[in-house]
Amino acid sequence: MTAPPPTLIADNLWLFQGVAEDGVRRHLARLEEPSPFDGSRLRFSQARRSGVQVVAVDWDMPVGVDLELVTDGPPAESVVREFFSITEGAWLDSLTPRGRAEGFLRLWTAKEALLKASGERIEELGEPDFADVLQRSTALAWSPVTLAFRQQRWRIAWYPTQSVLGPTIIARASGLSRLFGEKRAL
């Protein structure tokens, strides 16, 4: 993985992480390798789809991000069979056709983001399994969920947005052990 463009990181550090402008400049001067940066507690993850890029940045904790374009078409059954748990597949089957398409994308982006954050690859059927946060015939709420995976607790948040290519769902996974919104200096 190559490092994302410095402007994306600078914007995130300054606007969302509260790092002063001189701290952003010092950090970008060291930017040569992907996360983790040498000597820094800053972590990042990136995802690209059809020319749209998103970057997630976090301090100290692993972070992962994924994005998918929203389509009204049915989810790929082979992906559901191969990478979703039996409970997740049954939950998808219980939804309306439109809810099924969105539910599939939300589960898929969450799985991808969590796997990136944990450093794992999709290998086992259904891992990570979101069965504990699913309710039959009920779409996922847009509020974040907490999930245990590989002996760690993770926070998964979804962000529906509009990209230049149409509706997009972004999922962000981060390890839990710090207060969110805390300002840090580099």
Contact map, one row per residue, 1 for C-alpha under 8 A:
111000000000000000000000000000000100000000000000000000000000000000000000000000000000000000000000000000000000000000000000000000000000000000000000000000000000000000000000000000000000000000
111100000000000000000000000000001100000000000000000000000000000000000000000000000000000000000000000000000000000000000000000000000000000000000000000000000000000000000000000000000000000000
111110000000000000000000000000111110000000000000000000000000000000000000000000000000000000000000000000000000000000000000000000000000000000000000000000000000000000000000000000000000000000
011111011000000000000000000000000100000000000100000000100000000000000000000000000000000000000000000000000000000000000000000000000000000000000000000000000000000000000000000000000000000000
001111111000000000000000000000000000000000000000000000000000000000000000000000000000000000000000000000000000000000000000000000000000000000000000000000000000000000000000000000000000000000
000111111100000000000000000100100000000000000000000000000000000000000000000000000000000000000000000000000000000000000000000000000000000000000000000000000000000000000000000000000000000000
000011111110000000000000000000000000000000000000000000000000000000000000000000000000000000000000000000000000000000000000000000000000000000000000000000000000000000000000000000000000000000
000111111111000000000000000000000000000000000000000000100000000000000000000000000000000000000000000000000000000000000000000000000000000000000000000000000000000000000000000000000000000000
000111111111100000000000000000000000000000000000000000101000000000000000000000000000000000000000000000000000000000000000000000000000000000000000000000000000000000000000000000000000000000
000001111111110000000001100100000000000000000000000000000000000000000000000000000000000000000000000000000000000000000000000000000000000000000000000000000000000000000000000000000000000000
000000111111111100000000000000000000000000000000000000000000000000000000000000000000000000000000000000000000000000000000000000000000000000000000000000000000000000000000000000000000000000
000000011111111110000000000000000000000000000000000000001000000000000000000000000000000000000000000000000000000000000000000000000000000000000000000000000000000000000000000000000000000000
000000001111111111100001000000000000000000000000000000001000000000000000000000000000000000000000000000000000000000000000000000000000000000000000000000000000000000000000000000000000000000
000000000111111111111001000000000000000000000000000000000000000000000000000000000000000000000000000000000000000000000000000000000000000000000000000000000000000000000000000000000000000000
000000000011111111100000000000000000000000000000000000000000000000000000000000000000000000000000000000000000000000000000000000000000000000000000000000000000000000000000000000000000000000
000000000011111111000000000000000000000000000000000000000000000000000000000000000000000000000000000000000000000000000000000000000000000000000000000000000000000000000000000000000000000000
000000000001111111100000000000000000000000000000000000000000000000000000000000000000000000000000000000000000000000000000000000000000000000000000000000000000000000000000000000000000111100
000000000000111111110000000000000000000000000000000000000000000000000000000000000000000000000000000000000000000000000000000000000000000000000000000000000000000000000000000000000000001100
000000000000111011111011000000000000000000000000000000000000000000000000000000000000000000000000000000000000000000000000000000000000000000000000000000000000000000000000000000000000001111
000000000000010001111111000000000000000000000000000000000000000000000000000000000000000000000000000000000000000000000000000000000000000000000000000000000000000000000000000000000000000010
000000000000010000111111100000000000000000000000000000000000000000000000000000000000000000000000000000000000000000000000000000000000000000000000000000000000000000000000000000000000000000
000000000000000000011111110000000000000000000000000000000000000000000000000000000000000000000000000000000000000000000000000000000000000000000000000000000000000000000000000000000000000000
000000000000000000111111111000000000000000000000000000000000000000000000000000000000000000000000000000000000000000000000000000000000000000000000000000000000000000000000000000000000000011
000000000100110000111111111100000000000000000000000000000000000000000000000000000000000000000000000000000000000000000000000000000000000000000000000000000000000000000000000000000000000001
000000000100000000001111111110000000000000000000000000000000000000000000000000000000000000000000000000000000000000000000000000000000000000000000000000000000000000000000000000000000000000
000000000000000000000111111111000000000000000000000000000000000000000000000000000000000000000000000000000000000000000000000000000000000000000000000000000000000000000000000000000000000000
000000000000000000000011111111100000000000000000000000000000000000000000000000000000000000000000000000000000000000000000000000000000000000000000000000000000000000000000000000000000000001
000001000100000000000001111111100000000000000000000000000000000000000000000000000000000000000000000000000000000000000000000000000000000000000000000000000000000000000000000000000000000000
000000000000000000000000111111100000000000000000000000000000000000000000000000000000000000000000000000000000000000000000000000000000000000000000000000000000000000000000000000000000000000
000000000000000000000000011111110000000000000000000000000000000000000000000000000000000000000000000000000000000000000000000000000000000000000000000000000000000000000000000000000000000000
001001000000000000000000001111111000100000000000000000000000000000000000000000000000000000000000000000000000000000000000000000000000000000000000000000000000000000000000000000000000000000
001000000000000000000000000001111100100000000000000000000000000000000000000000000000000000000000000000000000000000000000000000000000000000000000000000000000000000000000000000000000000000
011000000000000000000000000000111111110000000000000000000000000000000000000000000000000000000000000000000000000000000000000000000000000000000000000000000000000000000000000000000000000000
111100000000000000000000000000011111100000010000000000000000000000000000000000000000000000000000000000000000000000000000000000000000000000000000000000000000000000000000000000000000000000
001000000000000000000000000000001111100001111000000000000000000000000000000000000000000000000000000000000000000000000000000000000000000000000000000000000000000000000000000000000000000000
000000000000000000000000000000001111110111110000000000000000000000000000000000000000000000000000000000000000000000000000000000000000000000000000000000000000000000000000000000000000000000
000000000000000000000000000000111111111111100000000000000000000000000000000000000000000000000000000000000000000000000000000000000000000000000000000000000000000000000000000000000000000000
000000000000000000000000000000001001111100000000000000000000000000000000000000000000000000000000000000000000000000000000000000000000000000000000000000000000000000000000000000000000000000
000000000000000000000000000000000000111110000000000000000000000000000000000000000000000000000000000000000000000000000000000000000000000000000000000000000000000000000000000000000000000000
000000000000000000000000000000000001111111000000000000000000000000000000000000000000000000000000000000000000000000000000000000000000000000000000000000000000000000000000000000000000000001
000000000000000000000000000000000001101111100000000000000011000000000000000000000000000000000000000000000000000000000000000000000000000000000000000000000000000000000000000000000000000000
000000000000000000000000000000000011100111110000000000001111000000000000000000000000000000000000000000000000000000000000000000000000000000000000000000000000000000000000000000000000000000
000000000000000000000000000000000011100011111000000000001111111000000000000000000000000000000000000000000000000000000000000000000000000000000000000000000000000000000000000000000000000000
000000000000000000000000000000000111000001111100000000111100011100000000000000000000000000000000000000000000000000000000000000000000000000000000000000000000000000000000000000000000000000
000000000000000000000000000000000010000000111110000000111000001110000000000000000000000000000000000000000000000000011000000000000000000000000000000000000000000000000000000000000000000000
000100000000000000000000000000000000000000011111000011110000000111000000000000000000000000000000000000000000000000000000000000000000000000000000000000000000000000000000000000000000000000
000000000000000000000000000000000000000000001111100011100000000011100000000000000000000000000000000000000000000000000000000000000000000000000000000000000000000000000000000000000000000000
000000000000000000000000000000000000000000000111111111000000000001100000000000000000000000000000000000000000000000000000000000000000000000000000000000000000000000000000000000000000000000
000000000000000000000000000000000000000000000011111110000000000000111000000000000000000000000000000000000000000000000000000000000000000000000000000000000000000000000000000000000000000000
000000000000000000000000000000000000000000000001111100000000000000000000000000000000000000000000000000000000000000000000000000000000000000000000000000000000000000000000000000000000000000
000000000000000000000000000000000000000000000001111110000000000000000000000000000000000000000000000000000000000000000000000000000000000000000000000000000000000000000000000000000000000000
000000000000000000000000000000000000000000000001111111000000000000000000000000000000000000000000000000000000000000000000000000000000000000000000000000000000000000110000000000000000000000
000000000000000000000000000000000000000000000111101111100000000000000000000000000000000000000000000000000000000000000000000000000000000000000000000000000000000000000000000000000000000000
000000000000000000000000000000000000000000000111000111110000000011100000000000000000000000000000000000000000000000000000000000000000000000000000000000000000000000000000000000000000000000
000100011000000000000000000000000000000000011110000011111000000010000000000000000000000000000000000000000000000000000000000000000000000000000000000000000000000000000000000000000000000000
000000000000000000000000000000000000000000011100000001111100001110000000000000000000000000000000000000000000000000000000000000000000000000000000000000000000000000000000000100000000000000
000000001001100000000000000000000000000001111000000000111110001000000000000000000000000000000000000000000000000000000000000000000000000000000000000000000000000000000000000000000000000000
000000000000000000000000000000000000000001110000000000011111111000000000000000000000000000000000000000000000000000000000000000000000000000000000000000000000000000000000000001000000000000
000000000000000000000000000000000000000011100000000000001111100000000000000000000000000000000000000000000000000000000000000000000000000000000000000000000000000000000000000000000000000000
000000000000000000000000000000000000000011100000000000000111110000000000000000000000000000000000000000000000000000000000000000000000000000000000000000000000000000000000000000000000000000
000000000000000000000000000000000000000000100000000000000111111000000000000000000000000000000000000000000000000000000000000000000000000000000000000000000000000000000000000001111000000000
000000000000000000000000000000000000000000110000000000000101111100000000000000000000000000000000000000000000000000001100000000000000000000000000000000000000000000000000000001100000000000
000000000000000000000000000000000000000000111000000000011100111110000000000000000000000000000000000000000000000011011100000000000000000000000000000000000000000000000000000111100000000000
000000000000000000000000000000000000000000011100000000010000011111000000000000000000000000000000000000000000000111111100000000000000000000000000000000000000000000000000000111000000000000
000000000000000000000000000000000000000000001110000001110000001111100000000000000000000000000000000000000000100111011000000000000000000000000000000000000000000000000000011110000000000000
000000000000000000000000000000000000000000000111000001000000000111110000000000000000000000000000000000000000110110000000000000000000000000000000000000000000000000000000011100000000000000
000000000000000000000000000000000000000000000011100001000000000011111000000000000000000000000000000000000000100000000000000000000000000000000000000000000000000000000001111000000000000000
000000000000000000000000000000000000000000000000100000000000000001111100000000000000000000000000000000001000100000000000000000000000000000000000000000000000000000000001110000000000000000
000000000000000000000000000000000000000000000000100000000000000000111110000000000000000000000000000000000000000000000000000000000000000000000000000000000000000000001111100000000000000000
000000000000000000000000000000000000000000000000000000000000000000011111000000000000000000000000000001001000000000000000000000000000000000000000000000000000000000000111100000000000000000
000000000000000000000000000000000000000000000000000000000000000000001111100000000000000000000000000011000000000000000000000000000000000000000000000000000000000000000000000000000000000000
000000000000000000000000000000000000000000000000000000000000000000000111110000000000000000000000010011000000000000000000000000000000000000000000000000000000000000000000000000000000000000
000000000000000000000000000000000000000000000000000000000000000000000011111000000000000000000000000010000000000000000000000000000000000000000000000000000000000000000000000000000000000000
000000000000000000000000000000000000000000000000000000000000000000000001111100000000000000000000100110000000000000000000000000000000000000000000000000000000000000000000000000000000000000
000000000000000000000000000000000000000000000000000000000000000000000000111110110000000000000000000110011000000000000000000000000000000000000000000000000000000000000000000000000000000000
000000000000000000000000000000000000000000000000000000000000000000000000011111110000000000000000000000000000000000000000000000000000000000000000000000000000000000000000000000000000000000
000000000000000000000000000000000000000000000000000000000000000000000000001111111000000000000000000000000000000000000000000000000000000000000000000000000000000000000000000000000000000000
000000000000000000000000000000000000000000000000000000000000000000000000000111111100000000000000000000000000000000000000000000000000000000000000000000000000000000000000000000000000000000
000000000000000000000000000000000000000000000000000000000000000000000000001111111111000000000000000000000000000000000000000000000000000000000000000000000000000000000000000000000000000000
000000000000000000000000000000000000000000000000000000000000000000000000001111111111000010000000000000000000000000000000000000000000000000000000000000000000000000000000000000000000000000
000000000000000000000000000000000000000000000000000000000000000000000000000011111111100010000000000000000000000000000000000000000000000000000000000000000000000000000000000000000000000000
000000000000000000000000000000000000000000000000000000000000000000000000000001111111000000000000000000000000000000000000000011000000000000000000000000000000000000000000000000000000000000
000000000000000000000000000000000000000000000000000000000000000000000000000000111111100000000000000000000000000000000000010111100000000000000000000000000000000000000000000000000000000000
000000000000000000000000000000000000000000000000000000000000000000000000000000111111110110000000000000000000000000000000000011101000000000000000000000000000000000000000000000000000000000
000000000000000000000000000000000000000000000000000000000000000000000000000000001011111110000000000000000000000000000000000011101010000000000000000000000000000000000000000000000000000000
000000000000000000000000000000000000000000000000000000000000000000000000000000000001111111000000000000000000000000000000000001000000000000000000000000000000000000000000000000000000000000
000000000000000000000000000000000000000000000000000000000000000000000000000000000000111111100000000000000000000000000000000000000010000000000000000000000000000000000000000000000000000000
000000000000000000000000000000000000000000000000000000000000000000000000000000000001111111110000000000000000000000000000000001001110010000000000000000000000000000000000000000000000000000
000000000000000000000000000000000000000000000000000000000000000000000000000000011001111111111000000000000000000000000000000000000000000000000000000000000000000000000000000000000000000000
000000000000000000000000000000000000000000000000000000000000000000000000000000000000011111111100000000000000000000000000000000000000000100000000000000000000000000000000000000000000000000
000000000000000000000000000000000000000000000000000000000000000000000000000000000000001111111110000000000000000000000000000000000000011110000000000000000000000000000000000000000000000000
000000000000000000000000000000000000000000000000000000000000000000000000000000000000000111111110000100110000000000000000000000000000000000000000000000000000000000000000000000000000000000
000000000000000000000000000000000000000000000000000000000000000000000000000000000000000011111111000100000000000000000000000000000000000000000000000000000000000000000000000000000000000000
000000000000000000000000000000000000000000000000000000000000000000000000000000000000000001111111000000000000000000000000000000000000000110000000000000000000000000000000000000000000000000
000000000000000000000000000000000000000000000000000000000000000000000000000000000000000000111111111100000000000000000000000000000000000111100000000000000000000000000000000000000000000000
000000000000000000000000000000000000000000000000000000000000000000000000000000000000000000001111111100000000000000000000000000000000000000000000000000000000000000000000000000000000000000
000000000000000000000000000000000000000000000000000000000000000000000000010000000000000000000011111110000000000000000000000000000000000000000000000000000000000000000000000000000000000000
000000000000000000000000000000000000000000000000000000000000000000000001000000000000000000000011111111000000000000000000000000000000000000000000000000000000000000000000000000000000000000
000000000000000000000000000000000000000000000000000000000000000000000000000000000000000000000011111111100000000000000000000000000000000000100000000000000000000000000000000000000000000000
000000000000000000000000000000000000000000000000000000000000000000000000011000000000000000011011111111110000000000000000000000000000000000000000000000000000000000000000000000000000000000
000000000000000000000000000000000000000000000000000000000000000000000011111000000000000000000000111111111000000000000000000000000000000000000000000000000000000000000000000000000000000000
000000000000000000000000000000000000000000000000000000000000000000000111000000000000000000000000011111111100000000000000000000000000000000000000000000000000000000000000000000000000000000
000000000000000000000000000000000000000000000000000000000000000000000000000000000000000000010000001111111110000000000000000000000000000000110000000000000000000000000000000000000000000000
000000000000000000000000000000000000000000000000000000000000000000000000001000000000000000010000000111111111000000000000000000000000000000000000000000000000000000000000000000000000000000
000000000000000000000000000000000000000000000000000000000000000000010100001000000000000000000000000011111111100000000000000000000000000000000000000000000000000000000000100000000000000000
000000000000000000000000000000000000000000000000000000000000000000000000000000000000000000000000000001111111110000000000000000000000000000000000000000000000010000000000101000000000000000
000000000000000000000000000000000000000000000000000000000000000000000000000000000000000000000000000000111111111000000000000000000100000000000000000000000000000000000000000000000000000000
000000000000000000000000000000000000000000000000000000000000000000000000000000000000000000000000000000011111111100000000000000000000000000000000000000000000000000000000000000000000000000
000000000000000000000000000000000000000000000000000000000000000011110000000000000000000000000000000000001111111110000000000000000000000000000000000000000000000000000000111000000000000000
000000000000000000000000000000000000000000000000000000000000000001000000000000000000000000000000000000000111111111000000000000000000000000000000000000000001110000000000001110000000000000
000000000000000000000000000000000000000000000000000000000000000000000000000000000000000000000000000000000011111111100000000000110000000000000000000000000000000000000000000000000000000000
000000000000000000000000000000000000000000000000000000000000000111000000000000000000000000000000000000000001111111110000000000000000000000000000000000000000000000000000000000000000000000
000000000000000000000000000000000000000000000000000000000000001111000000000000000000000000000000000000000000111111111000000000000000000000000000000000000000000000000000001110000000000000
000000000000000000000000000000000000000000000000000000000000001110000000000000000000000000000000000000000000011111111100000000010000000000000000000000000101000000000000000111000000000000
000000000000000000000000000000000000000000000000000000000000000100000000000000000000000000000000000000000000001111111111110000010000000000000000000000000000000000000000000000000000000000
000000000000000000000000000000000000000000001000000000000000001110000000000000000000000000000000000000000000000111111111100000000000000000000000000000000000000000000000000000000000000000
000000000000000000000000000000000000000000001000000000000000011110000000000000000000000000000000000000000000000011111111000000000000000000000000000000000000000000000000000011100000000000
000000000000000000000000000000000000000000000000000000000000011100000000000000000000000000000000000000000000000001111111000000000000000000000000000000000000000000000000000000000000000000
000000000000000000000000000000000000000000000000000000000000000000000000000000000000000000000000000000000000000000111111100000000000000000000000000000000000000000000000000000000000000000
000000000000000000000000000000000000000000000000000000000000000000000000000000000000000000000000000000000000000000111111110000000000000000000000000000000000000000000000000000000000000000
000000000000000000000000000000000000000000000000000000000000000000000000000000000000000000000000000000000000000000110011111000000000000000000000000000000000000000000000000000000000000000
000000000000000000000000000000000000000000000000000000000000000000000000000000000010000000000000000000000000000000100001111100100000000000000000000000000000000000000000000000000000000000
000000000000000000000000000000000000000000000000000000000000000000000000000000000000000000000000000000000000000000000000111110100000000000000000000000000000000000000000000000000000000000
000000000000000000000000000000000000000000000000000000000000000000000000000000000010000000000000000000000000000000000000011111100000000000000000000000000000000000000000000000000000000000
000000000000000000000000000000000000000000000000000000000000000000000000000000000111100000000000000000000000000000000000001111100000000000000000000000000000000000000000000000000000000000
000000000000000000000000000000000000000000000000000000000000000000000000000000000111110100000000000000000000000000000000000111111000000000000000000000000000000000000000000000000000000000
000000000000000000000000000000000000000000000000000000000000000000000000000000000011100000000000000000000000001000000000011111111000000000000000000000000000000000000000000000000000000000
000000000000000000000000000000000000000000000000000000000000000000000000000000000000000000000000000000000000001001100000000001111100000000000000000010000000000000000000000000000000000000
000000000000000000000000000000000000000000000000000000000000000000000000000000000001100100000000000000000000000000000000000001111111000000000000000000000000000000000000000000000000000000
000000000000000000000000000000000000000000000000000000000000000000000000000000000000000100000000000000000010000000000000000000011111110000000000001000000000000000000000000000000000000000
000000000000000000000000000000000000000000000000000000000000000000000000000000000000101100000000000000000000000000000000000000001111110000000000000000000000000000000000000000000000000000
000000000000000000000000000000000000000000000000000000000000000000000000000000000000000000000000000000000000000000000000000000001111110000000000001000000000000000000000000000000000000000
000000000000000000000000000000000000000000000000000000000000000000000000000000000000000000000000000000000000000000000000000000000111111000000000101000000000000000000000000000000000000000
000000000000000000000000000000000000000000000000000000000000000000000000000000000000000100100000000000000000000000000000000000000111111101110000000000000000000000000000000000000000000000
000000000000000000000000000000000000000000000000000000000000000000000000000000000000000000100000000000000000000000000000000000000000111111110000000000000000000000000000000000000000000000
000000000000000000000000000000000000000000000000000000000000000000000000000000000000000001100110000000000000000000000000000000000000011111000000000000000000000000000000000000000000000000
000000000000000000000000000000000000000000000000000000000000000000000000000000000000000000100110000000000000000000000000000000000000001111100000000000000000000000000000000000000000000000
000000000000000000000000000000000000000000000000000000000000000000000000000000000000000000000010000000000000000000000000000000000000011111110000000000000000000000000000000000000000000000
000000000000000000000000000000000000000000000000000000000000000000000000000000000000000000000010001000100000000000000000000000000000011011111000000000000000000000000000000000000000000000
000000000000000000000000000000000000000000000000000000000000000000000000000000000000000000000000000000100000000000000000000000000000011001111100000000000000000000000000000000000000000000
000000000000000000000000000000000000000000000000000000000000000000000000000000000000000000000000000000000000000000000000000000000000000000111111000000000000000000000000000000000000000000
000000000000000000000000000000000000000000000000000000000000000000000000000000000000000000000000000000000000000000000000000000000000000000011111000000000000111000000000000000000000000000
000000000000000000000000000000000000000000000000000000000000000000000000000000000000000000000000000000000000000000000000000000000000000000001111100000000000110000000000000000000000000000
000000000000000000000000000000000000000000000000000000000000000000000000000000000000000000000000000000000000000000000000000000000000000000001111110000000011110000000000000000000000000000
000000000000000000000000000000000000000000000000000000000000000000000000000000000000000000000000000000000000000000000000000000000000100000000011111000000011100000000000000000000000000000
000000000000000000000000000000000000000000000000000000000000000000000000000000000000000000000000000000000000000000000000000000000000000000000001111100001111000000000000000000000000000000
000000000000000000000000000000000000000000000000000000000000000000000000000000000000000000000000000000000000000000000000000000000101100000000000111110001111000000000000000000000000000000
000000000000000000000000000000000000000000000000000000000000000000000000000000000000000000000000000000000000000000000000000000000000000000000000011111111100000000000000000000000000000000
000000000000000000000000000000000000000000000000000000000000000000000000000000000000000000000000000000000000000000000000000000010000000000000000001111111100000000000000000000000000000000
000000000000000000000000000000000000000000000000000000000000000000000000000000000000000000000000000000000000000000000000000000000000000000000000000111110000000000000000000000000000000000
000000000000000000000000000000000000000000000000000000000000000000000000000000000000000000000000000000000000000000000000000000000000000000000000000111111000000000000000000000000000000000
000000000000000000000000000000000000000000000000000000000000000000000000000000000000000000000000000000000000000000000000000000000000000000000000000111111100000000000000000000110000000000
000000000000000000000000000000000000000000000000000000000000000000000000000000000000000000000000000000000000000000000000000000000000000000000000011110111110000000000000000000110000000000
000000000000000000000000000000000000000000000000000000000000000000000000000000000000000000000000000000000000000001000000000000000000000000000000011110011111000000000000000011110000000000
000000000000000000000000000000000000000000000000000000000000000000000000000000000000000000000000000000000000000000000000000000000000000000000001111000001111100000000000000011110000000000
000000000000000000000000000000000000000000000000000000000000000000000000000000000000000000000000000000000000010001000000000000000000000000000001111000000111110000000000001111000000000000
000000000000000000000000000000000000000000000000000000000000000000000000000000000000000000000000000000000000010000000000000000000000000000000111100000000011111000000000001110000000000000
000000000000000000000000000000000000000000000000000000000000000000000000000000000000000000000000000000000100010000000000000000000000000000000111000000000001111100000000111100000000000000
000000000000000000000000000000000000000000000000000000000000000000000000000000000000000000000000000000000000000000000000000000000000000000000100000000000000111110000000111000000000000000
000000000000000000000000000000000000000000000000000000000000000000000000000000000000000000000000000000000000000000000000000000000000000000000000000000000000011111000011110000000000000000
000000000000000000000000000000000000000000000000000000000000000000000000000000000000000000000000000000000000000000000000000000000000000000000000000000000000001111100011110000000000000000
000000000000000000000000000000000000000000000000000000000000000000000000000000000000000000000000000000000000000000000000000000000000000000000000000000000000000111111111000000000000000000
000000000000000000000000000000000000000000000000000100000000000000000000000000000000000000000000000000000000000000000000000000000000000000000000000000000000000011111111000000000000000000
000000000000000000000000000000000000000000000000000100000000000000000000000000000000000000000000000000000000000000000000000000000000000000000000000000000000000001111100000000000000000000
000000000000000000000000000000000000000000000000000000000000000000001000000000000000000000000000000000000000000000000000000000000000000000000000000000000000000001111110000000000000000000
000000000000000000000000000000000000000000000000000000000000000000001100000000000000000000000000000000000000000000000000000000000000000000000000000000000000000001111111000000000000000000
000000000000000000000000000000000000000000000000000000000000000000001100000000000000000000000000000000000000000000000000000000000000000000000000000000000000000111101111100000000000000000
000000000000000000000000000000000000000000000000000000000000000000111100000000000000000000000000000000000000000000000000000000000000000000000000000000000000000111100111110000000000000000
000000000000000000000000000000000000000000000000000000000000000000111100000000000000000000000000000000001100100000000000000000000000000000000000000000000000011110000011111000000000000000
000000000000000000000000000000000000000000000000000000000000000011110000000000000000000000000000000000000000100000000000000000000000000000000000000000000000011110000001111100000000000000
000000000000000000000000000000000000000000000000000000000000000011100000000000000000000000000000000000000100110010000000000000000000000000000000000000000001111000000000111110000000000000
000000000000000000000000000000000000000000000000000000010000001111000000000000000000000000000000000000000000010011000000000000000000000000000000000000000001110000000000011111000000000000
000000000000000000000000000000000000000000000000000000000000001110000000000000000000000000000000000000000000010011001000000000000000000000000000000000000111100000000000001111100000000000
000000000000000000000000000000000000000000000000000000000100111100000000000000000000000000000000000000000000000001001000000000000000000000000000000000000111000000000000000111110000000000
000000000000000000000000000000000000000000000000000000000000111000000000000000000000000000000000000000000000000000001000000000000000000000000000000000011110000000000000000011111000000000
000000000000000000000000000000000000000000000000000000000000100000000000000000000000000000000000000000000000000000000000000000000000000000000000000000011110000000000000000001111100000000
000000000000000000000000000000000000000000000000000000000000100000000000000000000000000000000000000000000000000000000000000000000000000000000000000000000000000000000000000000111110000000
000000000000000000000000000000000000000000000000000000000000000000000000000000000000000000000000000000000000000000000000000000000000000000000000000000000000000000000000000000011111000000
000000000000000000000000000000000000000000000000000000000000000000000000000000000000000000000000000000000000000000000000000000000000000000000000000000000000000000000000000000001111110000
000000000000000000000000000000000000000000000000000000000000000000000000000000000000000000000000000000000000000000000000000000000000000000000000000000000000000000000000000000000111110000
000000000000000010000000000000000000000000000000000000000000000000000000000000000000000000000000000000000000000000000000000000000000000000000000000000000000000000000000000000000011111000
000000000000000010000000000000000000000000000000000000000000000000000000000000000000000000000000000000000000000000000000000000000000000000000000000000000000000000000000000000000011111100
000000000000000011100000000000000000000000000000000000000000000000000000000000000000000000000000000000000000000000000000000000000000000000000000000000000000000000000000000000000000111110
000000000000000011100000000000000000000000000000000000000000000000000000000000000000000000000000000000000000000000000000000000000000000000000000000000000000000000000000000000000000011111
000000000000000000110010000000000000000000000000000000000000000000000000000000000000000000000000000000000000000000000000000000000000000000000000000000000000000000000000000000000000001111
000000000000000000100011001000000000000100000000000000000000000000000000000000000000000000000000000000000000000000000000000000000000000000000000000000000000000000000000000000000000000111
